[in-house]
């Protein structure tokens, strides 16, 4: 069986059909997905803005990181759960959508980007916070984050027009 055939089988299950046809459940899950994404990404963008020196400069990066992640991580958990539900309801249609594939590639790159920041720059922010300058690599990670999130959001919106 190919991946498309597996997706077709998933999309044709009674659960997926019922989910798609539900008057309230599908829009509720989709709305929750969008609102949770807005909250989480908006908070991460605040960290990116701080790293780039475009705002919140009266606060240390570590303080902004602590305050942002307290809310962003649960929001991302909700985004993942609702995203999986939305995918399962329209698995074949979504999987064959080129915007979905770009969106997933960008999410992988965002994960790698975040991991590099966490392991290379964030373990010792106090060292570079004392100097008052954010390392160029951390700024590059923040800039990439902004670009990748814009692509993810654009692809998510464009997917809706092709499903």
VEXDREN-2710 file (C-alpha; in Angstrom, 1 decimal):
% VEXDREN-2710
k/r/px/py/pz
1/UNK/0.0/0.0/0.0
2/UNK/1.2/3.5/-0.8
3/UNK/1.0/6.4/1.6
4/UNK/-1.7/7.9/-0.5
5/UNK/-3.7/4.7/-0.3
6/UNK/-3.2/4.6/3.5
7/UNK/-4.4/8.2/3.7
8/UNK/-7.4/7.4/1.5
9/UNK/-8.3/4.5/3.9
10/UNK/-8.0/6.8/6.9
11/UNK/-10.1/9.5/5.3
12/UNK/-12.8/7.0/4.5
13/UNK/-13.2/5.7/8.1
14/UNK/-16.5/6.3/9.8
15/UNK/-14.8/8.5/12.3
16/UNK/-13.1/10.7/9.7
17/UNK/-16.4/11.1/7.7
18/UNK/-18.4/11.9/10.8
19/UNK/-15.7/14.4/11.9
20/UNK/-15.8/16.2/8.6
21/UNK/-19.6/16.3/8.4
22/UNK/-20.1/17.4/12.0
23/UNK/-21.9/20.7/12.2
24/UNK/-19.9/22.0/15.1
25/UNK/-17.0/19.6/15.9
26/UNK/-14.9/20.2/12.8
27/UNK/-15.1/24.0/12.9
28/UNK/-14.5/23.9/16.7
29/UNK/-11.3/21.9/16.2
30/UNK/-10.2/24.0/13.3
31/UNK/-10.8/27.2/15.2
32/UNK/-9.0/25.9/18.2
33/UNK/-6.1/25.0/16.0
34/UNK/-5.9/28.5/14.5
35/UNK/-6.3/30.3/17.9
36/UNK/-3.7/28.0/19.6
37/UNK/-1.3/28.6/16.7
38/UNK/-1.8/32.3/16.9
39/UNK/-1.1/32.3/20.6
40/UNK/2.0/30.0/20.5
41/UNK/3.6/31.5/17.4
42/UNK/2.8/35.0/18.6
43/UNK/4.7/34.3/21.8
44/UNK/7.6/32.8/20.0
45/UNK/7.8/35.8/17.7
46/UNK/8.1/37.9/20.8
47/UNK/11.3/36.0/21.7
48/UNK/12.5/36.3/18.1
49/UNK/11.9/40.1/18.2
50/UNK/13.9/40.2/21.5
51/UNK/16.8/38.2/20.0
52/UNK/16.9/40.5/17.0
53/UNK/17.0/43.6/19.2
54/UNK/13.8/45.0/17.7
55/UNK/11.9/45.1/21.0
56/UNK/11.7/44.1/24.7
57/UNK/15.3/45.2/25.2
58/UNK/14.7/46.1/28.8
59/UNK/14.2/42.4/29.5
60/UNK/16.9/39.7/29.3
61/UNK/16.5/37.0/26.7
62/UNK/16.3/34.4/29.5
63/UNK/13.4/36.2/31.2
64/UNK/11.5/36.6/27.9
65/UNK/12.2/32.9/27.1
66/UNK/10.8/31.8/30.5
67/UNK/7.7/33.9/30.3
68/UNK/7.0/33.0/26.6
69/UNK/7.5/29.3/26.9
70/UNK/5.3/28.9/29.9
71/UNK/2.3/29.6/27.6
72/UNK/3.7/28.7/24.2
73/UNK/4.5/25.0/24.9
74/UNK/1.0/24.1/26.1
75/UNK/-0.3/26.0/23.0
76/UNK/1.9/24.0/20.7
77/UNK/0.6/20.8/22.3
78/UNK/-3.0/21.9/21.5
79/UNK/-1.8/22.8/17.9
80/UNK/-0.3/19.3/17.5
81/UNK/-3.4/17.5/18.7
82/UNK/-5.8/19.6/16.7
83/UNK/-3.6/19.4/13.6
84/UNK/-3.5/15.6/13.8
85/UNK/-7.3/15.5/14.1
86/UNK/-7.7/17.8/11.1
87/UNK/-5.2/15.7/9.1
88/UNK/-6.9/12.4/9.9
89/UNK/-10.3/13.9/8.9
90/UNK/-9.0/14.8/5.4
91/UNK/-5.9/12.6/5.2
92/UNK/-5.7/12.0/1.4
93/UNK/-6.7/15.5/0.5
94/UNK/-4.2/17.0/2.9
95/UNK/-1.4/14.7/2.1
96/UNK/-1.6/15.3/-1.6
97/UNK/-1.7/19.1/-1.2
98/UNK/1.6/20.6/-2.0
99/UNK/1.2/23.4/0.5
100/UNK/0.9/20.7/3.2
101/UNK/4.2/19.3/2.3
102/UNK/5.9/22.7/2.3
103/UNK/4.3/23.4/5.7
104/UNK/5.5/20.1/7.1
105/UNK/9.1/20.7/5.8
106/UNK/9.0/24.1/7.4
107/UNK/7.9/22.6/10.7
108/UNK/10.8/20.2/10.6
109/UNK/13.2/23.1/9.9
110/UNK/11.6/25.0/12.8
111/UNK/12.3/22.1/15.1
112/UNK/15.9/21.9/14.0
113/UNK/16.2/25.7/14.3
114/UNK/14.8/25.6/17.9
115/UNK/17.0/22.6/18.8
116/UNK/20.1/24.5/17.7
117/UNK/19.1/27.5/19.7
118/UNK/18.4/25.4/22.8
119/UNK/21.6/23.4/22.7
120/UNK/24.0/25.9/21.3
121/UNK/22.9/29.3/22.6
122/UNK/20.4/29.0/25.4
123/UNK/22.3/26.9/27.9
124/UNK/24.5/29.9/28.7
125/UNK/22.5/33.1/27.9
126/UNK/23.9/34.8/31.0
127/UNK/27.3/35.0/29.4
128/UNK/26.2/36.9/26.4
129/UNK/23.4/38.8/28.2
130/UNK/26.0/40.4/30.5
131/UNK/27.8/41.8/27.4
132/UNK/24.5/43.2/26.1
133/UNK/25.0/41.7/22.6
134/UNK/23.1/38.7/21.2
135/UNK/25.4/36.4/19.2
136/UNK/25.1/36.6/15.5
137/UNK/24.1/32.9/15.4
138/UNK/21.2/33.4/17.8
139/UNK/20.0/36.4/15.7
140/UNK/20.2/34.3/12.6
141/UNK/18.1/31.6/14.3
142/UNK/15.5/34.2/15.2
143/UNK/15.4/35.6/11.7
144/UNK/15.0/32.1/10.3
145/UNK/12.2/31.4/12.8
146/UNK/10.3/34.5/11.6
147/UNK/10.6/33.4/7.9
148/UNK/9.8/29.8/8.6
149/UNK/6.7/30.7/10.7
150/UNK/5.5/33.1/7.9
151/UNK/5.7/30.3/5.4
152/UNK/3.9/27.8/7.7
153/UNK/1.1/30.2/8.3
154/UNK/0.8/31.1/4.6
155/UNK/0.8/27.5/3.6
156/UNK/-1.8/26.6/6.2
157/UNK/-4.1/29.4/4.8
158/UNK/-3.4/28.4/1.2
159/UNK/-4.2/24.7/2.0
160/UNK/-7.7/25.7/2.9
161/UNK/-8.3/27.0/-0.6
162/UNK/-7.3/23.7/-2.2
163/UNK/-9.1/21.2/0.1
END
